[in-house]
Amino acid sequence: MLLAKRKLKLETERLTLRPPGHSDFRDWAAMREDSRDFLVPWEPSWATDHLSRKGFANRVYWAQRSIGNGSAVPLFLFRRHDQSLVGAITLDNIRRGPAQAGTLGYWTGAQFARRGYMREAIGAVVHYAFSQLDLSRIEAACLPENAASRGLLEKSGFKYEGVAQSYLQINGRWRTHVLYASLRSDRRGRTDAG
């Protein structure tokens, strides 16, 4: 499904989710720099130009192309009452055909952590993926020791599925991840026994 024909914007109780734009650079770079120590342990190594205007422009162009060709939905999270950038969420690696699946990734600034913003964003993106993109499965992975992310996924309705050895390079090392998924018609854990 090509999304370029209409402007993508999702609303939650407290947030507006929309693709990044060039005008977001300063807020994004400042938040990433201020939250560096909070984010680096959980993310792939930052490129040398990670916080540069050119690096950000490349992100914006990638987001536009990805939304246009239906391969990803990268969104920034803005608090509605003051338009503060809170973080970002991306539904990436969208696979069509028999899979109808995508992979969820997210981050938030240190000052906005543990306030329920990301749970709102995940709920909106999962609903959008199932109802508008007609996906059947949303996958997510995190480091086993990332208790906050594991708890967030579980509270957002994701179910633990297992472990993937050397799944992603995080902070410069191949790291094992725990895998979670949310299914459009999830009957796991339910029975019809009466």
C-alpha positions as CSV (number, residue, x, y, z in Angstrom):
1,M,0.0,0.0,0.0
2,L,1.5,3.3,-1.0
3,L,1.1,6.1,1.5
4,A,2.6,9.0,-0.3
5,K,-0.8,10.3,-1.6
6,R,-2.0,11.4,1.8
7,K,-0.2,13.0,4.8
8,L,0.4,10.4,7.5
9,K,-0.5,11.6,11.0
10,L,-1.7,9.6,13.9
11,E,-3.3,11.1,17.0
12,T,-3.5,9.7,20.6
13,E,-4.7,11.2,23.8
14,R,-1.5,13.1,24.4
15,L,0.6,12.7,21.2
16,T,0.7,13.5,17.5
17,L,2.8,11.0,15.5
18,R,4.0,12.1,12.1
19,P,7.0,11.6,9.8
20,P,10.1,13.6,10.5
21,G,10.7,16.9,8.6
22,H,13.7,19.0,8.0
23,S,12.5,21.6,10.6
24,D,12.7,19.0,13.4
25,F,16.5,18.8,13.2
26,R,17.4,21.1,16.1
27,D,14.9,19.5,18.5
28,W,15.9,16.0,17.5
29,A,19.7,16.7,17.7
30,A,19.4,18.4,21.1
31,M,17.3,15.6,22.5
32,R,19.6,12.9,21.2
33,E,22.6,14.6,22.6
34,D,21.0,15.3,25.9
35,S,19.9,11.6,26.1
36,R,23.1,10.1,24.7
37,D,24.0,8.2,27.9
38,F,20.4,6.9,28.2
39,L,20.2,5.7,24.6
40,V,23.6,4.4,23.7
41,P,23.5,1.2,25.7
42,W,20.4,0.0,23.8
43,E,21.1,1.2,20.2
44,P,23.3,0.4,17.3
45,S,26.6,2.5,17.4
46,W,26.0,6.1,16.3
47,A,27.7,7.0,13.0
48,T,30.2,9.9,13.2
49,D,27.7,12.2,11.5
50,H,24.8,10.9,13.6
51,L,23.9,14.4,15.0
52,S,24.8,16.4,11.9
53,R,22.3,18.3,9.8
54,K,23.3,16.2,6.7
55,G,22.8,12.9,8.6
56,F,19.4,14.1,9.7
57,A,18.5,15.2,6.2
58,N,19.3,11.7,5.0
59,R,16.9,10.3,7.7
60,V,14.1,12.6,6.5
61,Y,14.7,11.5,2.8
62,W,14.8,7.8,3.9
63,A,11.5,8.3,5.8
64,Q,9.8,9.9,2.8
65,R,11.0,7.1,0.5
66,S,10.1,4.4,2.9
67,I,6.6,5.7,3.5
68,G,6.1,6.2,-0.2
69,N,7.1,2.7,-1.2
70,G,5.4,1.0,1.8
71,S,8.5,-0.5,3.3
72,A,8.5,1.4,6.6
73,V,6.5,3.9,8.7
74,P,9.0,6.1,10.6
75,L,7.2,8.6,12.9
76,F,8.3,11.2,15.4
77,L,6.2,11.6,18.6
78,F,5.2,15.1,19.6
79,R,3.4,16.0,22.9
80,R,0.2,17.7,21.8
81,H,-0.1,20.4,24.4
82,D,3.3,22.0,23.7
83,Q,4.6,20.3,20.5
84,S,7.7,18.9,22.3
85,L,9.5,16.1,20.6
86,V,9.2,13.1,22.8
87,G,10.9,10.3,20.7
88,A,10.4,8.2,17.6
89,I,8.8,4.9,16.6
90,T,9.3,3.1,13.3
91,L,7.4,0.2,11.8
92,D,10.2,-1.1,9.5
93,N,10.9,-4.1,7.4
94,I,7.3,-4.3,6.2
95,R,6.9,-7.6,4.4
96,R,4.0,-8.4,2.2
97,G,2.8,-11.5,0.5
98,P,2.3,-14.5,2.9
99,A,4.1,-12.7,5.8
100,Q,2.1,-9.5,6.1
101,A,4.4,-8.5,9.0
102,G,6.7,-5.6,10.2
103,T,9.2,-4.9,12.9
104,L,8.8,-2.2,15.5
105,G,11.6,-0.1,16.9
106,Y,11.4,3.0,19.2
107,W,13.3,5.4,21.4
108,T,12.4,8.2,23.7
109,G,14.3,11.1,25.3
110,A,15.5,10.5,28.8
111,Q,13.3,13.3,30.2
112,F,10.2,11.6,28.7
113,A,10.9,8.0,29.8
114,R,8.4,6.2,32.0
115,R,5.5,8.6,31.4
116,G,3.4,6.3,29.2
117,Y,4.1,8.2,26.0
118,M,5.7,5.2,24.2
119,R,2.9,2.9,25.2
120,E,0.4,5.3,23.6
121,A,2.5,5.5,20.5
122,I,2.9,1.7,20.2
123,G,-0.9,1.3,20.6
124,A,-1.5,3.8,17.8
125,V,1.1,2.3,15.4
126,V,-0.1,-1.3,16.0
127,H,-3.7,-0.3,15.4
128,Y,-2.7,1.5,12.3
129,A,-0.6,-1.5,11.1
130,F,-3.5,-3.9,11.6
131,S,-6.4,-1.7,10.4
132,Q,-4.9,0.4,7.7
133,L,-1.8,-1.5,6.4
134,D,-3.6,-4.9,6.8
135,L,-0.6,-6.5,8.5
136,S,-1.1,-9.6,10.5
137,R,2.0,-9.6,12.7
138,I,4.2,-6.9,14.4
139,E,7.5,-8.1,15.8
140,A,9.8,-6.4,18.3
141,A,13.1,-7.3,19.9
142,C,15.1,-5.9,22.8
143,L,18.1,-6.8,25.0
144,P,17.2,-9.4,27.7
145,E,18.4,-7.0,30.4
146,N,16.3,-4.1,29.2
147,A,13.5,-4.5,31.7
148,A,11.8,-1.2,30.8
149,S,11.4,-2.2,27.2
150,R,10.3,-5.7,28.0
151,G,7.7,-4.4,30.4
152,L,6.5,-1.8,27.8
153,L,6.1,-4.5,25.1
154,E,4.2,-6.8,27.5
155,K,1.9,-4.0,28.7
156,S,1.3,-3.1,25.0
157,G,0.0,-6.6,24.3
158,F,3.1,-8.2,22.8
159,K,3.8,-11.8,23.7
160,Y,7.3,-13.2,24.4
161,E,8.3,-15.7,21.6
162,G,11.9,-16.6,22.3
163,V,15.5,-15.6,22.0
164,A,17.6,-14.7,18.9
165,Q,21.3,-15.2,19.3
166,S,23.6,-12.4,18.0
167,Y,20.5,-10.7,16.6
168,L,21.7,-7.1,16.2
169,Q,24.8,-5.1,16.8
170,I,24.1,-2.8,19.8
171,N,26.7,-0.3,20.9
172,G,29.3,-2.0,18.7
173,R,28.8,-5.6,19.8
174,W,26.6,-8.5,18.4
175,R,24.0,-9.0,21.1
176,T,21.4,-11.7,21.8
177,H,17.8,-10.3,21.9
178,V,14.5,-11.5,23.3
179,L,11.7,-11.6,20.7
180,Y,8.1,-10.4,21.1
181,A,5.2,-10.2,18.7
182,S,1.7,-8.8,18.5
183,L,-0.8,-10.6,16.2
184,R,-3.9,-9.1,14.7
185,S,-6.0,-12.0,15.9
186,D,-4.1,-13.2,18.9
187,R,-5.5,-16.2,20.7
188,R,-2.4,-17.2,22.5
189,G,-3.0,-17.8,26.1
190,R,-6.8,-18.3,25.6
191,T,-8.7,-21.5,25.6
192,D,-12.3,-22.5,24.8
193,A,-12.4,-25.0,27.6
194,G,-15.4,-24.4,29.8
